[in-house]
Amino acid sequence: MTKPAGRDAVLWAAGGLVAGAVAWLAWRAEAPDARSWLAVVHAVGWLAIGAVVWRGRESRRAWWIVAGLGLLFRLLGVGTAPSWEDDYHRYLWDGYVTVTKGDPYAEPPLAGFQAEREVPEAVAEALDGINNPDIPTIYGPVSQGLFAGAAWLVPGSFLTLKLGLILVEMLGWIVLRRHLRWSAWVLVWWCPLAVTEIGFAGHPEALGVGLTAIALAAWGEGRGGRSALAMAAATAVKPFGAVLAPFLAWRFGWRAVVVGLGGWMLCYLPFWLQGSVGEWPAVRAMSQTFEYNSTGFAVLAGVMPDAVARRVAGLLAVVAAMLFFWRWSRGDRAALPPGAAILGVALLLSPVVNPWYALWLLPWLALRPTGWGVGVLIAVPLAYTHGWGGTMGAGVDYTHPWWTRPLEVVVVIGGAVAFKKLKS
């Protein structure tokens, strides 16, 4: 008789390779060559996913081995401060400001340099590392709640913050488990983008991913109120969470609208009571001037003035979302909404497409995988080729080589074509 461990040989072998690559990245995370090892982790991770999906033996035991290894991959990165990413400095500063002053939106970090008060050394280091310190924080109230909780426990601890993010993401996948196929379960736990952007870089997208997964699980079970609450909390992480809102309103009616809107307002209430309007001034400032790794927007900006291109891109994204909603509304109200398609168009037209933004696709792709969607998850880390040949840090060059964005497009198209051929 074949032992269970023998049946899981492909799983253990693939997981061991990924763990080795991730451990090496953790060792080199703060070195100048970290981005090269980041690419290795992504390549090994996707090959491992393919091997486990196609050759691994599905069983209840295998499902939990996949989850355990996925958790291990993330935990291997929690003690690192990655050299390819510096947004975490603001998370640590925001959390400290919320705990000590109550409102992280009141003033930009630049004001902290002029404050005549002592702060813990780790917090001072975070303040020194913040990019664009003249712009107030862009992170929503749910993210600020976790930042503050981590700061209350251990001020300036990136490790504490990342453990909280991983916990919420893992909870989302466990809640969604009964709605997932084996291939989707492997994808969400082993997705290299999730491992590196959450376990290493500690992006609050983990909150949005986990909460969206919970909202979609409740949708599948016909629990409109629970889905609306989770969706509202996800939206208070970033506006990407609002994709589900019109579909909830159409399927569950005014009660879902009241619950969702009330939950969203409740997230902002502690800051509104202090006279703050939240992250929206910073979001507005970024949306008017920033550009990074864009595709559709870059095409528009090449044929019209930048300000006009931003408005046209936004209008096209809204029109596309309305068309997707109209088409869905003509069918079964219980059917999964086209959330991935709406997010995909939004990313295509956005002036700023940071790699971690693509994580919002993951819960939707888990329920309805698409080749182009998986292609996006594979392609977006190519954005880290900015300043190719240089190092991260102060004065980093965020200009991409000429081939970066065309290669991203080729990867996405290749994913769509390969998926279509596999289905046929």
Residue pairs with C-beta under 8 A, 6 or more apart in sequence:
4 59
4 61
5 12
7 57
7 59
7 62
8 56
8 57
8 59
8 61
8 62
8 65
10 51
10 52
10 55
10 56
10 57
11 52
11 56
11 57
11 62
11 65
11 66
11 69
12 65
13 51
14 47
14 48
14 49
14 51
14 52
14 56
15 48
15 52
15 65
15 66
15 69
17 44
17 48
18 41
18 44
18 45
18 48
18 69
18 73
18 190
19 69
19 72
19 73
19 76
21 37
21 40
21 41
21 44
21 45
22 41
22 73
22 76
22 77
22 195
22 199
23 76
24 37
24 40
25 34
25 37
25 38
25 40
25 41
25 77
25 196
25 200
26 76
26 77
26 79
26 80
26 200
28 34
28 37
29 77
29 80
29 81
29 82
29 83
29 200
30 80
30 81
30 82
30 83
31 83
32 83
32 391
32 392
34 82
34 83
34 84
34 392
35 83
35 84
35 384
35 385
35 392
38 84
38 196
38 381
38 384
39 381
39 384
41 192
41 195
41 196
42 192
42 193
42 196
42 378
42 381
44 192
45 190
45 191
45 192
45 195
46 192
46 378
48 190
49 186
49 187
49 190
49 191
52 66
52 186
52 190
53 182
53 183
53 186
53 187
56 62
56 186
58 182
62 182
63 177
63 182
63 185
66 185
66 186
66 189
66 190
67 170
67 173
67 174
67 185
67 189
69 189
69 190
70 188
70 189
70 190
70 195
71 166
71 170
71 189
73 190
73 195
73 199
74 166
74 194
74 195
74 198
74 199
75 166
75 199
76 199
77 162
77 195
77 196
77 199
77 200
78 159
78 162
78 163
78 166
78 199
79 159
80 200
81 88
81 158
82 196
82 200
82 201
83 391
83 392
83 393
84 201
84 384
84 392
85 200
85 201
85 392
86 129
86 130
86 131
86 392
87 131
87 201
87 203
88 126
88 158
88 161
88 201
88 202
89 125
89 126
89 127
89 128
89 129
89 130
89 131
90 109
90 126
90 130
90 131
90 137
90 139
91 139
91 143
91 147
91 158
91 161
91 202
91 204
92 122
92 123
92 126
92 147
92 151
92 156
92 157
92 158
92 161
93 109
93 112
93 123
93 126
93 127
93 130
94 104
94 137
94 139
94 144
94 147
94 148
95 104
95 144
95 146
95 147
95 148
95 149
95 150
95 151
95 152
95 155
95 161
96 119
96 120
96 123
96 126
96 151
96 155
96 156
97 103
97 104
97 112
98 104
98 144
98 147
98 148
98 151
99 148
99 151
99 152
99 155
102 274
103 271
103 274
103 275
103 276
104 137
104 139
104 144
104 147
105 136
105 137
105 271
105 276
105 277
105 278
105 279
105 281
105 282
106 136
106 274
106 276
107 136
108 133
108 134
108 135
108 136
108 137
109 127
109 130
109 133
109 137
110 133
110 134
112 119
112 127
112 133
113 127
113 133
119 127
119 155
120 155
120 156
121 156
122 155
122 156
122 157
123 151
123 155
123 156
125 156
126 156
127 133
135 282
135 285
135 286
136 279
136 281
136 282
137 144
137 279
137 282
138 279
138 282
138 283
138 286
139 147
139 204
139 237
139 279
140 235
140 236
140 237
140 238
140 267
140 278
140 279
141 236
141 267
141 268
141 270
141 271
141 278
141 279
142 207
142 211
142 233
142 234
142 236
142 237
142 267
143 204
143 207
143 237
144 271
145 267
146 161
146 164
146 165
146 168
146 204
146 207
147 161
147 204
149 164
150 157
150 160
150 161
150 164
151 157
153 160
154 160
158 202
161 202
162 198
162 199
162 202
165 198
165 202
165 203
165 204
165 206
165 207
166 198
166 199
166 206
168 206
168 207
168 210
168 211
169 194
169 198
169 206
169 207
169 209
169 210
170 210
171 210
171 214
172 209
172 210
172 211
172 212
172 213
172 214
172 363
173 185
173 188
173 189
173 210
173 213
175 213
175 214
175 217
176 188
176 213
176 214
176 216
176 217
176 363
176 366
176 367
177 185
178 217
179 216
179 217
179 220
179 367
180 188
180 366
180 367
183 369
184 365
184 366
184 367
184 369
185 366
187 362
187 365
187 366
187 369
187 374
188 194
188 362
188 363
188 366
191 362
191 377
192 381
193 355
193 356
193 358
193 359
193 362
193 377
193 380
193 381
194 206
194 209
194 359
194 362
196 381
197 203
197 205
197 355
197 356
197 359
198 205
198 206
198 359
201 356
203 356
203 359
204 237
204 238
205 237
205 238
205 356
205 357
205 359
205 360
206 359
207 233
207 234
207 237
208 234
208 237
208 238
208 240
208 241
208 359
208 360
209 359
209 360
209 362
209 363
211 230
211 231
211 233
211 234
211 237
211 241
212 230
212 231
212 234
212 241
212 244
212 360
212 363
212 364
213 363
213 366
214 226
214 230
215 226
215 227
215 228
215 230
215 231
215 234
215 244
216 227
216 244
216 336
216 363
216 364
216 367
218 224
218 226
218 227
218 230
219 227
219 244
219 248
219 251
219 336
220 336
220 367
222 334
224 248
224 251
224 252
224 253
224 255
224 256
224 259
225 252
225 255
225 256
225 259
227 244
227 248
227 252
227 256
228 248
228 252
228 256
228 257
228 259
228 260
228 263
229 259
229 260
229 263
231 241
231 242
231 244
231 245
231 248
231 260
232 241
232 259
232 260
232 261
232 262
232 263
232 264
232 267
233 241
233 263
233 264
233 267
234 240
234 241
235 241
235 242
235 245
235 264
236 264
236 267
236 268
238 360
240 343
240 346
240 357
240 360
241 360
243 321
243 337
243 339
243 342
243 343
244 337
244 339
245 260
246 325
247 325
247 328
247 337
247 339
248 256
248 257
248 260
249 256
249 257
249 260
250 325
250 329
250 333
251 333
251 334
268 278
271 278
272 278
286 352
287 310
287 351
288 307
288 310
290 351
290 352
291 297
291 298
291 301
291 306
291 351
291 352
292 351
292 352
292 353
292 354
292 383
292 398
293 352
293 353
293 354
293 355
293 380
293 383
293 386
293 400
293 404
293 405
293 408
294 301
294 350
294 351
294 352
294 353
294 405
295 348
295 353
295 405
295 408
295 409
296 313
296 316
296 348
296 349
297 309
297 310
297 313
297 349
297 350
297 351
298 405
300 309
300 312
300 313
300 349
301 309
301 351
304 312
310 351
313 349
313 350
313 351
314 349
316 345
316 349
317 345
317 346
317 349
317 350
320 342
320 345
321 342
321 345
321 346
324 338
324 341
324 342
324 345
325 337
325 338
327 338
328 335
328 337
328 338
336 364
336 367
336 368
339 364
340 361
340 364
340 365
340 368
340 370
340 373
343 360
343 361
343 364
344 361
344 372
344 373
344 376
347 353
347 357
347 358
347 376
350 357
353 380
353 383
354 383
355 380
355 381
355 383
355 384
357 380
358 376
358 377
358 380
361 373
361 376
361 377
362 377
364 373
365 373
365 374
365 377
369 419
370 416
370 419
371 415
371 416
371 417
371 418
371 419
371 420
372 412
372 413
372 415
372 416
372 419
373 415
374 415
374 419
375 411
375 412
375 413
375 414
375 415
375 416
376 412
376 415
378 411
378 415
379 407
379 408
379 409
379 411
379 412
379 415
380 408
382 404
382 407
382 408
382 411
383 400
383 404
383 408
385 400
385 401
385 404
386 396
386 397
386 398
386 399
386 400
386 404
387 396
387 397
387 398
387 399
388 400
388 401
390 396
390 397
